[in-house]
Amino acid sequence: MSDARGWLPAAAALLVLVVLGAGGYGAWRLYRAFETPPALPPPPTPEASPRPADARSPRAEDAGAREGMRRRYRPGPHVRVEGLLPTGLSALAAGPGASRTIDSPWVVAGAELRAESPPAGATARLVLGPGEGPAPRVVIVGVPTSVAIRSLGEDVAGVVAELEGWPGTFFVPNAARSELGNVSVAGDGEGRLELGVGADARFVPEKETRVTLRLAAVDVGGRRSPWVTRELRVLPVGAGDVEVTLAMSAATDLDLYVVGPAGVAVYYGQKSGGGGRLDLDANAACESNLGVDTEHVVWPRGSAPPGTYQVRVANYESCIGDAPVDYRVTVRACGEVAVLAGRFPGAGDPRECLMDPAPGDLAWCQRAVTFDVPPCAVAPKR
């Protein structure tokens, strides 16, 4: 009994200390809860923020797809590859600025899409380059089109382009890079602007559309030169899983041949076969459809058989006094786009290009590209 009375005061004292300690800790936590928190670190500066993927820095996720396209698209001996676009013209749509938020189906390679055009007042000026005559430039939906330009004067920072009736202004800096290579738009030499109508265009398929392209040089102070105009003619052609387009630099009689997996050639002498059809023929005999300068073969959606296709181009007849002519072949297959370019040196030859030409024969018939088409899982939208 006496031992119990001895330890009770000690236990009570210990209990008091515990209670006081707990109260003190709670008061300290309450004080910290109302204390002013430390300042957060400042947000990163725009320079430190990661840049969005753009045409100057090809997206890493497309690198493997392009490598696969290099294996599937095999150019002919006299043809060069200008661009391989795994996602079609959308690969050209993202410029060095912010993401595209303006409602426009048009695409300009290497460009930043802005809401407003720059003010006038530049001393520099811009002119159209060789081959840009009075006839409208033909545009096929989903196919890039090249317009030759030349800017004159000092302190030129780039070029602006507008499509009348469509919102937004495209700014292309000097020597911009794109998925179609270097796009030169300024300087004393000849330049070119690559543009097109993307796959989400809201054009009526059966109706031809005329659009005015406005171009101006921009100086380092952000002022533009007077506008120069170029008429564009968006032609209605068939949409499909496989499309091949031939564009020529002058109004002459080049002919497009596309041989499908069944071995049937589609061309002016056989406008349909193996599921494909020729729905646009240009400059026939230097008379019919003169000035269109574009031919088109299509396998409609669901009718393109998987397998190997071959594209040939023939110089049937010169309508330009046997002068050299450049051509461009664009293949759209299952949503991807391949662009290739070649040249004929002079006079034409009326023979049909039904056989694969000899490698050394480039005067009248050239193999442009041989390509493989897998089954299209989903038909691309136009």
LOLO-274329 format. One record per residue (C-alpha): residue number from 1; residue in three letters; x, y, z. Coordinates in steps of 0.02 Angstrom, whole numbers, m for minus. Layout:
BEGIN
 num residuo      X      Y      Z
 NUM     ALA      X      Y      Z
...
This chain:
BEGIN
 num residuo      X      Y      Z
   1     MET      0      0      0
   2     SER    139    118     43
   3     ASP    227     74   m125
   4     ALA     70    120   m225
   5     ARG     58    288   m137
   6     GLY    240    318   m186
   7     TRP    223    300   m373
   8     LEU     54    386   m395
   9     PRO    124    564   m383
  10     ALA    258    520   m509
  11     ALA    130    449   m632
  12     ALA     19    601   m614
  13     ALA    166    716   m648
  14     LEU    212    616   m804
  15     LEU     33    626   m866
  16     VAL     32    815   m844
  17     LEU    193    828   m944
  18     VAL    119    724  m1086
  19     VAL    m38    830  m1093
  20     LEU     61    991  m1092
  21     GLY    176    925  m1229
  22     ALA     31    873  m1339
  23     GLY    m52   1042  m1315
  24     GLY    107   1133  m1359
  25     TYR    131   1028  m1519
  26     GLY    m49   1061  m1570
  27     ALA    m26   1248  m1543
  28     TRP    132   1244  m1648
  29     ARG     42   1152  m1791
  30     LEU   m101   1277  m1783
  31     TYR     22   1421  m1794
  32     ARG    108   1342  m1947
  33     ALA    m59   1318  m2030
  34     PHE    m93   1505  m2029
  35     GLU     86   1558  m2066
  36     THR    114   1639  m2239
  37     PRO    176   1502  m2358
  38     PRO    340   1525  m2449
  39     ALA    332   1599  m2624
  40     LEU    323   1473  m2767
  41     PRO    463   1473  m2897
  42     PRO    424   1582  m3048
  43     PRO    353   1496  m3202
  44     PRO    478   1453  m3338
  45     THR    510   1587  m3467
  46     PRO    446   1559  m3643
  47     GLU    623   1524  m3700
  48     ALA    639   1386  m3571
  49     SER    472   1306  m3619
  50     PRO    482   1162  m3742
  51     ARG    441   1216  m3919
  52     PRO    295   1132  m4004
  53     ALA    335   1011  m4143
  54     ASP    342   1104  m4307
  55     ALA    401   1092  m4486
  56     ARG    576   1150  m4436
  57     SER    596   1005  m4315
  58     PRO    512    850  m4389
  59     ARG    415    757  m4258
  60     ALA    508    609  m4185
  61     GLU    355    498  m4197
  62     ASP    354    522  m4386
  63     ALA    536    469  m4408
  64     GLY    497    283  m4406
  65     ALA    350    308  m4523
  66     ARG    459    402  m4647
  67     GLU    589    265  m4641
  68     GLY    452    140  m4684
  69     MET    398    250  m4829
  70     ARG    576    255  m4895
  71     ARG    570     66  m4912
  72     ARG    398     65  m4994
  73     TYR    425    209  m5117
  74     ARG    567    173  m5238
  75     PRO    603    317  m5359
  76     GLY    655    292  m5539
  77     PRO    834    323  m5597
  78     HIS    801    502  m5655
  79     VAL    684    555  m5515
  80     ARG    718    630  m5344
  81     VAL    613    618  m5187
  82     GLU    555    791  m5128
  83     GLY    457    738  m4975
  84     LEU    381    593  m4880
  85     LEU    232    645  m4773
  86     PRO    167    504  m4661
  87     THR     14    606  m4611
  88     GLY    m15    695  m4776
  89     LEU    m17    884  m4784
  90     SER    m47    892  m4597
  91     ALA    141    865  m4581
  92     LEU    161   1040  m4656
  93     ALA     27   1123  m4550
  94     ALA    121   1159  m4388
  95     GLY    237   1308  m4404
  96     PRO    358   1382  m4278
  97     GLY    221   1475  m4185
  98     ALA     74   1414  m4082
  99     SER    m37   1270  m4133
 100     ARG   m164   1299  m4271
 101     THR   m323   1371  m4198
 102     ILE   m386   1470  m4348
 103     ASP   m522   1384  m4448
 104     SER   m438   1365  m4619
 105     PRO   m407   1207  m4722
 106     TRP   m259   1288  m4812
 107     VAL    m80   1238  m4773
 108     VAL     82   1331  m4813
 109     ALA    244   1236  m4786
 110     GLY    360   1305  m4651
 111     ALA    234   1440  m4604
 112     GLU    163   1509  m4443
 113     LEU    m24   1541  m4452
 114     ARG    m69   1709  m4376
 115     ALA   m234   1797  m4347
 116     GLU   m187   1965  m4428
 117     SER    m82   2024  m4573
 118     PRO     64   2146  m4543
 119     PRO     43   2332  m4579
 120     ALA     95   2404  m4746
 121     GLY    248   2513  m4773
 122     ALA    394   2399  m4820
 123     THR    515   2464  m4951
 124     ALA    549   2286  m5011
 125     ARG    435   2209  m5141
 126     LEU    386   2039  m5206
 127     VAL    360   1976  m5383
 128     LEU    302   1811  m5456
 129     GLY    437   1697  m5524
 130     PRO    458   1610  m5693
 131     GLY    314   1504  m5752
 132     GLU    182   1601  m5653
 133     GLY     82   1661  m5802
 134     PRO    m96   1726  m5813
 135     ALA   m177   1553  m5810
 136     PRO   m236   1501  m5635
 137     ARG   m126   1379  m5539
 138     VAL   m217   1212  m5524
 139     VAL   m238   1143  m5348
 140     ILE   m292    965  m5307
 141     VAL   m355    935  m5129
 142     GLY   m222    847  m5026
 143     VAL    m82    880  m5151
 144     PRO     53   1013  m5123
 145     THR     67   1151  m5253
 146     SER    221   1257  m5286
 147     VAL    213   1443  m5328
 148     ALA    374   1528  m5388
 149     ILE    411   1695  m5305
 150     ARG    553   1820  m5286
 151     SER    573   1956  m5156
 152     LEU    674   2112  m5195
 153     GLY    756   2236  m5078
 154     GLU    856   2235  m4917
 155     ASP    807   2180  m4742
 156     VAL    678   2054  m4802
 157     ALA    627   1943  m4656
 158     GLY    505   1832  m4747
 159     VAL    343   1821  m4844
 160     VAL    159   1826  m4795
 161     ALA     21   1735  m4888
 162     GLU   m167   1752  m4874
 163     LEU   m309   1658  m4959
 164     GLU   m451   1779  m4993
 165     GLY   m611   1721  m4910
 166     TRP   m519   1615  m4781
 167     PRO   m461   1675  m4610
 168     GLY   m280   1691  m4554
 169     THR   m114   1749  m4623
 170     PHE     33   1632  m4656
 171     PHE    207   1699  m4617
 172     VAL    356   1606  m4691
 173     PRO    529   1662  m4631
 174     ASN    680   1666  m4746
 175     ALA    749   1496  m4793
 176     ALA    617   1401  m4695
 177     ARG    631   1213  m4680
 178     SER    484   1098  m4707
 179     GLU    443    917  m4742
 180     LEU    463    963  m4927
 181     GLY    641   1023  m4900
 182     ASN    704   1201  m4891
 183     VAL    573   1328  m4940
 184     SER    663   1483  m5002
 185     VAL    552   1637  m5002
 186     ALA    669   1787  m5001
 187     GLY    829   1851  m5077
 188     ASP    894   1894  m5249
 189     GLY    875   1715  m5314
 190     GLU    717   1624  m5362
 191     GLY    610   1557  m5220
 192     ARG    456   1450  m5201
 193     LEU    307   1438  m5088
 194     GLU    230   1267  m5054
 195     LEU     44   1267  m5013
 196     GLY   m108   1157  m5026
 197     VAL   m282   1117  m4963
 198     GLY   m278    996  m4817
 199     ALA   m380    838  m4801
 200     ASP   m514    924  m4696
 201     ALA   m563   1046  m4832
 202     ARG   m746   1091  m4852
 203     PHE   m745   1110  m5040
 204     VAL   m891   1039  m5140
 205     PRO   m814    887  m5228
 206     GLU   m912    912  m5390
 207     LYS   m884   1101  m5402
 208     GLU   m731   1197  m5461
 209     THR   m677   1335  m5342
 210     ARG   m575   1492  m5382
 211     VAL   m470   1568  m5242
 212     THR   m354   1720  m5246
 213     LEU   m185   1700  m5161
 214     ARG   m110   1864  m5097
 215     LEU     78   1874  m5066
 216     ALA    191   2009  m4994
 217     ALA    370   2027  m4931
 218     VAL    396   2072  m4746
 219     ASP    544   2175  m4684
 220     VAL    636   2157  m4518
 221     GLY    525   2294  m4445
 222     GLY    369   2191  m4472
 223     ARG    299   2292  m4618
 224     ARG    238   2214  m4780
 225     SER    256   2264  m4962
 226     PRO    108   2290  m5080
 227     TRP     10   2133  m5115
 228     VAL     43   2025  m5270
 229     THR    m98   1907  m5321
 230     ARG    m99   1732  m5397
 231     GLU   m260   1649  m5450
 232     LEU   m287   1469  m5392
 233     ARG   m408   1345  m5468
 234     VAL   m462   1203  m5352
 235     LEU   m519   1064  m5468
 236     PRO   m642    926  m5420
 237     VAL   m566    753  m5442
 238     GLY   m606    583  m5371
 239     ALA   m552    541  m5193
 240     GLY   m488    369  m5151
 241     ASP   m372    254  m5056
 242     VAL   m240    277  m5192
 243     GLU   m220    437  m5294
 244     VAL    m80    486  m5412
 245     THR    m62    664  m5476
 246     LEU     54    728  m5612
 247     ALA     91    915  m5618
 248     MET    201    995  m5753
 249     SER    292   1161  m5753
 250     ALA    227   1214  m5924
 251     ALA     75   1183  m6035
 252     THR    140   1034  m6132
 253     ASP     79    857  m6168
 254     LEU    151    746  m6032
 255     ASP     52    588  m5994
 256     LEU     28    494  m5831
 257     TYR     32    304  m5827
 258     VAL    m10    205  m5669
 259     VAL      5     16  m5670
 260     GLY    m90    m71  m5529
 261     PRO    m54   m237  m5445
 262     ALA   m152   m330  m5580
 263     GLY    m29   m266  m5712
 264     VAL   m159   m155  m5799
 265     ALA   m100     19  m5852
 266     VAL   m219    165  m5827
 267     TYR   m179    309  m5947
 268     TYR   m256    411  m6088
 269     GLY   m271    256  m6200
 270     GLN   m358    154  m6064
 271     LYS   m443    270  m5943
 272     SER   m502    134  m5824
 273     GLY   m440    m37  m5774
 274     GLY   m394   m141  m5622
 275     GLY   m509    m33  m5515
 276     GLY   m422    132  m5559
 277     ARG   m474    271  m5676
 278     LEU   m400    427  m5758
 279     ASP   m517    570  m5714
 280     LEU   m409    719  m5766
 281     ASP   m308    731  m5927
 282     ALA   m215    887  m5982
 283     ASN   m150    966  m6143
 284     ALA   m196    818  m6254
 285     ALA   m122    848  m6428
 286     CYS    m82   1025  m6365
 287     GLU   m267   1067  m6385
 288     SER   m386    982  m6262
 289     ASN   m390   1045  m6081
 290     LEU   m244   1159  m6121
 291     GLY   m169   1250  m5973
 292     VAL   m232   1132  m5837
 293     ASP    m56   1055  m5829
 294     THR   m115    919  m5709
 295     GLU   m167    737  m5728
 296     HIS   m247    624  m5598
 297     VAL   m277    437  m5577
 298     VAL   m380    370  m5432
 299     TRP   m431    206  m5353
 300     PRO   m593    250  m5261
 301     ARG   m614    206  m5078
 302     GLY   m625     20  m5051
 303     SER   m567    m24  m5228
 304     ALA   m376     m7  m5215
 305     PRO   m302   m183  m5207
 306     PRO   m148   m205  m5097
 307     GLY     12   m239  m5191
 308     THR    141   m151  m5299
 309     TYR    101     m1  m5409
 310     GLN    214     84  m5537
 311     VAL    202    263  m5602
 312     ARG    275    316  m5769
 313     VAL    276    485  m5855
 314     ALA    288    506  m6043
 315     ASN    334    659  m6146
 316     TYR    208    627  m6286
 317     GLU    221    793  m6377
 318     SER    306    957  m6341
 319     CYS    188   1106  m6344
 320     ILE    329   1225  m6291
 321     GLY    451   1215  m6437
 322     ASP    549   1065  m6373
 323     ALA    602   1160  m6217
 324     PRO    640   1063  m6057
 325     VAL    495   1034  m5938
 326     ASP    494    989  m5754
 327     TYR    362    877  m5678
 328     ARG    306    823  m5505
 329     VAL    219    661  m5457
 330     THR    120    654  m5294
 331     VAL     59    487  m5227
 332     ARG    m75    483  m5092
 333     ALA    m98    307  m5023
 334     CYS   m193    260  m4864
 335     GLY   m172    435  m4791
 336     GLU     14    461  m4827
 337     VAL     90    569  m4964
 338     ALA    250    548  m5065
 339     VAL    312    688  m5179
 340     LEU    439    657  m5319
 341     ALA    510    765  m5458
 342     GLY    590    738  m5629
 343     ARG    627    825  m5794
 344     PHE    616    794  m5981
 345     PRO    756    877  m6082
 346     GLY    663    922  m6241
 347     ALA    563    847  m6385
 348     GLY    424    722  m6357
 349     ASP    388    552  m6434
 350     PRO    211    485  m6472
 351     ARG    252    305  m6425
 352     GLU    152    230  m6282
 353     CYS    250    202  m6121
 354     LEU    177     30  m6083
 355     MET    342    m53  m6035
 356     ASP    465     m6  m5900
 357     PRO    589    107  m5992
 358     ALA    774     71  m6000
 359     PRO    873    163  m5864
 360     GLY    969    266  m5992
 361     ASP    815    321  m6088
 362     LEU    751    482  m6011
 363     ALA    698    583  m6164
 364     TRP    519    521  m6185
 365     CYS    472    394  m6051
 366     GLN    529    388  m5869
 367     ARG    486    276  m5722
 368     ALA    439    396  m5583
 369     VAL    411    280  m5436
 370     THR    368    102  m5387
 371     PHE    273     88  m5223
 372     ASP    190    m42  m5114
 373     VAL     17    m19  m5040
 374     PRO    m38   m122  m4890
 375     PRO   m223   m151  m4857
 376     CYS   m294     17  m4801
 377     ALA   m365    m14  m4628
 378     VAL   m468    146  m4633
 379     ALA   m501    244  m4791
 380     PRO   m428    419  m4768
 381     LYS   m551    564  m4762
 382     ARG   m534    708  m4884
